Amino acid sequence: MLTHEARLRFLFWINGFGFMLLCLFVTPTSATAPHFKVAAPALADKSSTPKSVAIPETKAKSIAPDTNGKSPSVSVSRDQRPKLIRNGKVKVSEREMELLARLVYAESRGEPYEGQVAIAAVVLNRVASSEFPNSVREVIFAPNAFSPVNGDHLSQKTNESARKAVQDAVNGKDPTNGSLYFFNPDTATSKWIWSRPQTVVIGNHRFAR
């Protein structure tokens, strides 16, 4: 018969052998990565209408095209709308025409209409000449050019006759035959002006080149 100690050893060996068999059958021999089930993306419903993205009102206005299909108009001042005369040699704005009408009124009121056109023509001839400034305003306000001009000031007075005379001169009418000067022989005090070649006499004025 086995002794008590022998029986204990036998039972310990049996339990150890059984535990080893259990580990062999239960524990996996190689590690495998876990698999996760990935759900397929849901197909879009063809019958449904896609929703539009709302644009804030302030931004929508900034990117919206012009409904009229026209570019924004740009306002142009009177000084920026020139008229061409003398075969394109002289540019006169509407404001300069008004300024010239004031000079014509100051220099030739009481003169015949042809004399008024002649005064406007002299100013335009000076603008076209290389001997004088290149604009109506600069010619009129040149130092000592015209007696009614006091510095940068000229009377605001004018009338319809003076405006019409300026328009005729702008359109090319020149009774002076290209004159650059005019003077009243009864009041002129400059000896130099008498030395200029005279072209025509209209009313109380003599015109010269």
C-alpha positions in Angstrom: 0.0 0.0 0.0 1.1 3.5 -0.8 2.0 5.6 2.1 0.2 8.8 2.8 3.2 10.8 1.5 3.2 8.8 -1.7 -0.4 9.4 -2.3 0.0 13.1 -1.9 2.8 13.2 -4.4 0.8 11.1 -6.9 -2.2 13.5 -6.5 0.1 16.6 -7.0 1.6 15.0 -10.1 -1.9 14.2 -11.5 -3.1 17.7 -10.9 -0.1 19.3 -12.5 -0.4 17.0 -15.6 -4.1 17.9 -15.9 -3.4 21.6 -15.6 -0.8 21.3 -18.4 -3.3 19.5 -20.7 -5.9 22.2 -19.9 -3.5 25.0 -21.0 -2.6 23.2 -24.2 -6.2 22.8 -25.4 -7.7 26.1 -24.1 -4.9 28.7 -24.8 -4.5 29.7 -28.5 -1.1 29.1 -30.0 -0.9 32.3 -32.1 -2.4 35.8 -31.5 -4.8 37.1 -34.1 -5.9 40.7 -34.6 -9.5 41.3 -33.6 -11.9 41.9 -36.5 -14.3 44.7 -36.4 -17.4 44.8 -38.6 -17.4 48.0 -40.7 -20.8 49.1 -41.8 -21.1 50.0 -45.5 -22.0 53.7 -46.2 -25.6 54.3 -46.8 -26.6 54.9 -50.4 -28.1 58.3 -51.2 -31.7 58.3 -51.9 -32.0 59.3 -55.6 -35.5 60.5 -55.1 -34.5 63.0 -52.5 -33.5 66.5 -53.5 -30.2 67.8 -52.1 -30.5 70.7 -49.7 -28.9 74.0 -50.7 -26.5 75.8 -48.4 -27.9 79.1 -47.3 -25.6 82.1 -47.8 -25.9 85.0 -45.3 -27.7 88.0 -46.9 -24.7 90.3 -46.5 -22.4 88.0 -48.4 -24.9 87.1 -51.0 -25.2 90.7 -52.0 -21.5 91.1 -52.4 -21.2 88.2 -54.8 -24.4 88.5 -56.7 -24.0 89.6 -60.3 -25.7 92.7 -61.7 -29.2 91.7 -62.6 -29.2 94.2 -65.4 -26.0 92.9 -66.9 -24.5 96.4 -66.9 -21.4 97.6 -65.2 -21.8 100.4 -62.6 -21.9 103.8 -64.1 -19.2 106.3 -63.3 -20.2 109.9 -62.8 -18.0 112.4 -64.6 -17.6 116.0 -63.5 -18.1 118.8 -65.9 -14.3 119.4 -65.9 -13.7 115.9 -67.1 -15.9 116.0 -70.2 -13.9 117.9 -72.8 -15.0 118.9 -76.2 -12.5 118.9 -79.1 -12.1 121.9 -81.4 -9.6 123.1 -84.0 -9.0 119.7 -85.4 -8.4 118.2 -81.9 -5.7 120.7 -80.9 -7.7 122.3 -78.1 -9.8 120.7 -75.4 -12.4 122.8 -73.6 -14.6 121.5 -70.8 -18.1 122.7 -70.1 -16.9 124.6 -67.0 -14.2 126.3 -69.1 -16.8 127.3 -71.7 -18.8 129.0 -68.9 -15.6 130.7 -67.7 -14.9 131.9 -71.2 -18.4 133.2 -71.6 -17.8 135.3 -68.4 -14.6 136.8 -70.0 -16.4 137.5 -73.3 -19.2 139.3 -71.4 -16.6 141.4 -69.4 -14.5 142.3 -72.4 -17.1 142.8 -75.2 -20.4 143.7 -73.7 -21.8 146.4 -76.0 -19.8 145.0 -78.9 -21.4 143.4 -82.0 -22.0 139.7 -81.8 -19.1 139.1 -84.2 -16.8 140.9 -81.8 -17.9 138.6 -79.0 -17.1 135.6 -81.1 -13.7 137.2 -81.9 -12.8 137.6 -78.2 -13.5 133.9 -77.5 -11.6 132.9 -80.6 -8.5 134.8 -79.4 -8.5 132.8 -76.2 -8.8 129.5 -78.0 -6.1 130.5 -80.4 -3.8 131.2 -77.5 -4.5 127.7 -76.1 -3.6 126.2 -79.4 -0.4 128.2 -79.6 2.9 127.0 -78.1 3.5 130.5 -76.8 0.7 130.4 -74.2 -0.6 128.0 -71.6 -2.4 124.8 -72.6 -5.8 125.3 -71.1 -8.6 128.0 -71.3 -8.4 128.6 -67.6 -4.7 129.1 -67.6 -4.8 131.5 -70.5 -7.6 133.5 -68.9 -5.8 133.8 -65.5 -2.3 134.4 -66.9 -0.8 137.5 -65.3 -1.8 140.7 -67.0 -3.5 138.8 -69.9 -7.0 140.4 -69.6 -7.9 143.6 -67.8 -11.2 142.4 -66.3 -9.4 139.6 -64.5 -8.2 140.6 -61.0 -5.8 137.9 -59.8 -7.9 134.7 -59.8 -11.2 136.5 -59.8 -13.5 137.2 -62.7 -17.0 138.5 -62.6 -19.8 135.9 -62.5 -21.9 137.9 -64.9 -22.6 136.6 -68.4 -25.6 136.3 -70.8 -27.0 134.1 -73.5 -25.2 136.1 -76.3 -21.8 135.5 -74.7 -22.5 131.8 -74.2 -23.6 131.5 -77.9 -20.5 133.3 -79.0 -18.3 130.9 -77.1 -20.1 127.9 -78.6 -19.6 129.3 -82.1 -15.9 129.8 -81.4 -15.6 126.3 -80.0 -17.3 125.0 -83.2 -14.5 126.6 -85.2 -15.7 130.1 -86.1 -12.8 132.7 -86.0 -13.5 136.2 -87.3 -9.9 137.2 -86.3 -8.1 134.9 -88.8 -6.0 133.3 -86.1 -5.2 136.4 -84.0 -3.6 136.1 -80.6 -4.2 139.7 -79.3 -6.8 142.4 -79.3 -6.9 145.9 -78.0 -9.0 149.1 -78.0 -7.0 151.8 -79.8 -8.7 154.5 -77.8 -7.6 153.2 -74.4 -4.4 151.1 -75.2 -1.3 152.5 -73.5 1.2 149.8 -74.5 3.5 150.6 -77.4 4.3 146.9 -77.8 0.8 146.0 -78.8 0.9 148.5 -81.7 3.9 146.7 -83.0 2.0 143.5 -83.6 0.7 142.7 -87.1 -2.9 143.8 -87.2 -5.4 141.5 -88.9 -8.9 143.0 -88.6 -11.0 145.6 -86.8 -14.3 144.5 -85.3 -16.3 147.1 -83.4 -14.1 148.9 -81.0 -11.3 146.3 -81.0 -8.4 145.7 -83.2 -7.0 142.2 -83.5 -3.4 141.3 -84.1 -1.0 138.3 -84.3 
